[in-house]
Amino acid sequence: MTLAALALLTLAVAASSAQPTSIPVPASYYGVNFQRMANLGPAARDVHLAKIASLGITQVRFNASWAAIEPIAPKQGVHAYRWG
């Protein structure tokens, strides 16, 4: 079997096993992406978040860089995270 055929077969099996959920998303669930939040100072960030909250939005998503959180690989199974 060629690599392309194997990839196609894998895709077909994965796609056929996908099932929709029976649990609907609540009508009140709404959020925004705020990718530049980390670039703002505290005062500007507070202004933007207050405006978002005033619209009734309760979920805010932003990217987090794993390389920034764990810049050094674990040593002997011990991780060193930087959260600040």
Sequence and secondary structure as in RCSB ss.txt:
>XXXX:A:sequence
MTLAALALLTLAVAASSAQPTSIPVPASYYGVNFQRMANLGPAARDVHLAKIASLGITQVRFNASWAAIEPIAPK
QGVHAYRWG
>XXXX:A:secstr
  HHHHHHHHHHHHHHT    SS   TT  EEE TTGGGS HHHHHHHHHHHHHTT  EEE    HHHHS S  B
TTB      
